[in-house]
Amino acid sequence: MSPRLPQTFNAAAMPPQKRERLENLLDQIDTAAAARKSFDEAGQFKALKVWLDNPQEATQKLSNHDKERLSTFEQVFSGIPADRLQHYIDEFADICHSQNGGADTFARLNALSREQKITGMAYAAQQGNQHVDASQNETHWNTMSKLYNTVLSEYPNILTTKEDIAGAQKIAGTLRHLHPLMQAAWPHKTTQEKNAMMKRLFTETCPDENADHLHMATLNSNFAAAAFSSNVKVDTMYAGDQLEKLPPALGVFLYIHEYQHRRQRQLVQQLEDDKLQKGSAAYYQARLFKANQDGGYLQPMVAANQLETLAKTNDYMDQPVERQANDAASLTCALAGTGGDKIWAVADKAQRGLSTLSQPAAKLAQKGRALKKAFGF
């Protein structure tokens, strides 16, 4: 029996007061995301300057935890084709030029080799949080999390449009027939071969989404089984070695999750190009995604340690772009009958439980670090 389709967001049927409330919440989210982006960029700029002054010393001072995270960020940048990496370099140029003395700092970065640029940008991205006020950083995080919880509780269907259901049905229609074959072949395939298999699935089922342009890369990391680039022009999806340890159905689920991030970024691009009807379901969804992606993304991987990363996992999974990607992947797998949605439901519950349990200890650790800093230890 086919699963019941979720209720879609009907923006046209909203009463004026409800619409006004939504627009007010989205304005608040925009403002909070912009403030957080400015705050984060100041931290990344400071981190970049530290690295440029003495790259070897800056890296050697990192904890083993941070060194592993830095390696993950380096692999993310390294996996991007050379012509597309320039888009990230341009983003770092914008960050630098918004800061005092930033033009000289960017000139120093831009004079380096491709490999050195990658390490410098990775260090800035991973260590930026360590160069800002911790309490202000926590305030920014909590503000975004509370606003997301408010809009998603008051407008619970905003993450599902008719287009989202159609997108899930497109992939599910082909996956339903291919999954038995993929499941049998999956354990014998390398990560690169899995990438090729999944790209073919996306390309053949979503020809109108320019899936040919999607670049698939590998990632050797303990922290990410799969990921997608934050820039639609970079258009790079990553599959980690962790996929080798996961059941095939869960591996396929994660690929679809990441592909949904691609769709989110394409929707935001339509918003920026003024191609969405103002007041439509897609318009409101795109506004929410844009703020979440640009300044409002809650990334636990930049937390100070593994405990605090775990404590922030619930907020990470509850932010709009992550919740919607999981919802879309779950619906796709349910429609295709792969079982990936059921495995994910169990994994999701376990992760949330661990996150909740770790939060008291993480708060104590944060207080301890604040006291050490206050007394100069």
N, C-alpha and C positions, 0 to 999 in steps of 0.2 A: 504494500500500500504506500502510495506517495505521501511524503510528509506534508503537513499543513503549512501553507505559505504564511509568512509573517505579515502583520498589518503594515501597510505603507503609510508614509507621512503625507497627509492631505493638506497642503498649505493653503489651497484655495478655500477650504471649508473653515479656516480659523476665524473666529469672531475678531472684530477690530481690536478689542482689548487684549486678546491673547496674542495677536500679531504684534501689537505695540510692545508687549512684554518681551516677546522673543527678540525683537530688534534691539530693545534696550539691553538684554543680556548679551547679545552678540557684540554690541558696542562696548560693553564692559570687558568682554573677553578680548576684543581687539586692543583696547587700551592696556590691559594687563599684559598681553603678549608683547606689545611694543616696548613696554617698560622692561620686561624681563629680557627681551632681545638685546636692548641697549646695555643692560647690566651684564649679561653673559659675554657680550662682545668686548666689554672693557676688561673682563677677566681673561679672555682669550688673547687679547692684545698684550697684556702684562706677561702672560705665560710665554708668548712668542718672543718677546724681548729678552726674557730670561734665557730661553733656549739659544737665541741668536748670539748672546754674549759669550756663552760657553756651552755648546751642544753636548759635549762629552760629560762635563760635570753635571749639567742639568739632568741628563738621563741616568747617570750613576747614582744620583741622590734619591731616585724613585724607589719606593718599596717594591717588592716582588709582585704584589697585587697590581700596582700601577704600571709596572713594566709589561705585564701580560696584557693589560688593557691597551697600553700604547702600541703593542705589537698588533692588536686587533685593528686599531684605527689605521695603522700603517698599511695593513693588508687591504683595508677598505679603499684607501686612496690608490694603492698600487694596482688594484684590480680594475681601475677605470681606464679605458683606452686613452691614449695620449691626447687626442684632439678634444675629448670630452673633459679631461682633467682641468683644462683651461677654465672651464666654468667655475670650478671650485677655487681656483687661483684668483679669478676675478672677484669672487665673494670675499676672499681674504683681503684683496685690495680695498674693497669697500669698507671692511672692518677697520683696517689700518688707517685709511684716509679720514675716518670719522673720529679719530683720536689725535690728541696733541702729539706732534712729532711723528705721526703715522706714515707720512710719505717716505721719510728716510728709512723707517723700519721695513716697509714693504719693499723698498729698493734693495735692501740687504737680502730679504727673502728671495726676491725675484732674480737676484744675481746667482743663486745657487743652482746646482744640478737638479734634474727631475727628482732623483732619489732623496737629495737633501731637502728639497721643498716639501716632499711628502712627509718626511720625518718631522720637519718643523711645523707643518699644518696639523699633523697628528698629535704632536705634543701640545699645541695650543688648544686643540679641541678636547683633548683628554684631561689636561691640567688646568683649564680655565677656571673651573670651580674652586681650585685651591688658591686662587689669587683674587678672590672677592671675599667680602664679609660673610661669614657663615650664617649668621642670624638673618641677614637680609636675603641671602640665597634661599634659606628655608621659607621665609615669608613669601617670596615670589613663587616658589613651588606650591605652597599651600593655597595661595590665592588662585592660581590656575586650577588646581585640583578641585577646590570648592566651587568655582564657577562652572567647571565641566559637570560636576555632580548635580548642580542646580538645573542646568539646561537639559541634561539627559533625564532627570527625574520629572521635570515639568513637561517635557516634550519627548516622551520615550520612543516615539516612532521616527524621530528626525534622522536616524542613521539608516533608515531603509526607504528607498524610493522604488518606483516601478522599474526604473533603469537598473537598480541593484539586483532586483529579482530576475530581470531579463538576462543580466550578465551572468548570474549564477546558473541559470538554465542553459545558457550557451555552452559553458564549459562542462556542466554535468551531463549534457546530452551525449557528448563524445566520450567523456570519462567513464560513463556507465558501461560502455562496450569495451573500452581499453583496459580498465582497471584490473580485471583478472590476469591479463597478460603482463601488465606492468608489475603487479604484485609478485608474480613468479620470477620475473627478470630482475626486480629491484635489488635483491641481495648480491647479485653477481655483477652489478654495474658500479663503475667508479663514480665519484661525484661529478666529474666532467660529463660522463655519459648520462647521468640523471639529469643534469642541466640541459643537455641536448634533447632528451626525451620530453622534458616539461616545456621547453621552448617550442618544440614542434606542436605540442598540445595547444599552447596559447596562440601560436601563429595560425593554426588551422581552424580553431574555433572562434577566434576574435580577429578576423581579417580587417575589420573596420577600426581596430585600435592600434594599428601600426606596430604590431608585436614584432615584426621583422627588425625594427630598430633596437629592440631590447637586447642588451649585452648581458651575458651570463658569466659570472666569475666564481671562483672558489675561495673559501675562507678556512684557515686552520686556526680555530679559536675555541677555547673552552667556554666562551661567553655568548656565542651566537650560533644557533643552528642555521639561521637564514636571515637575510636582511635585504633592504632595498635602499638605493641612494635617495638622498633628500632633495635632489634636483631633477626635474623632469627632463632637462636637456642631457644630463649625465646618463639617465635611463639604464642603470646597472643593477642587476639582482645578484645576490650572493648566496651560495649554498655552502654551509660549513661541514667540516668532517664529522660533526656530531650526528649528521643525518645517517651515517653508517650504523649508528647504534639504535636508531629508532625504527619502529615498525613501519613498513611501507605505507600503510594508510595514513599514519601521522606525518611522514615525510611529504606526501602529496598534499596534505592539509596545509603544511607550512609554506610550500611553494605557492599555493593558491592565496594564502594570507598575504604573502609578499606581492603577488600580482595585484591584489586589491589595493595595496598602497600605491601602485602605479596608476591604477584607475582614479584614485583619490587625487593624485597630483595632476592628472590630466583634467579632472573636473575643475580644480583650482585654476589651471591655465585658462580654461574657458571663461571663468569668472574674471580673470585679469584681462582677457581679451574682449570683455564685454559681450560675450556670446550667450549668456544665460538671462532668461527673463527675470527681471527683478520681482521678488515676491513669490517665485515658484519654489517647489520643494528642493530642486537641485540648487537653486540660488542660496537658500538658507544653509543647506548642507555644505556647499562650497565655502561659504563664509566661515563656518565652524572649522572646516578642515584647514583653511588657509591660516587662521590664527594658530591652530594647533601645530601646524608644520613650521610656521615662521615665528619663532620666539616662544611659542607656548608648548613645545614638545617636552614631555617629562621623561628624561633619559636616565635611568638608574645606573647605567654603566659608568657614569662619571662621579658616582658617590665615592666617599673616602675609603671604603673598605667593603668586603663581601657582605658583612652583616648589614650595613646600611643600604647596600644595593638590594638585598633581600627584603628589607623593611619597606622599601619604596616600590616594590613590585606591584602591589595592589593598585596604587595610583597610576603606575605605568599602564597596566592592563585596562584600567577604567577610563583612560582618556579617549576622546572620540575616535581618532584614527585607528587606534589599536582595537578598541571594542568593535568598530565597524568592520575591520579586516577579519577579525575572528568570527563575527556574525556571518559575513559573506562566505568565508571558507566553510563554516559549519553547514550553511544552507546548501552550498554546492556539493559537499560530500554526502549530505543526507539525501539530496535529490539523485545523486549518482549511486547511492548504496554502498559506498566504500567502507563505511564504519569509522572513517577518520574523525567525524564529528563526535562520536561516542568516546573514542580514545581521548580526544582533546578535552571533553567535558570532565573526565576523570583527572587528567593532568592539570587542568585549570583549577579545579577544586583543591588539589594538593598544593599547588603553588600559592594559592591565596591563603591557605591555612598556615603554611610556613611563614609567609609574609606577616600575617597577623601576630604569630607567636614571636617573631624576631623584633617587633617594634619597640617594646619596653627596653630591651637591652640596647638597641640602636640609639634610643634617646639618651640613655646613660652614657654611652660612648661619646655622643656629641657634646654632652655637658662636660665630660672629662677633658676633651680636646679644647673646649672653650676656656676652662680653668687653666690648663697648661699654657695656653697662649696668653691669657691675662697676666699670669705670673712669670712669663718669660722663659718657660721650660721648653 
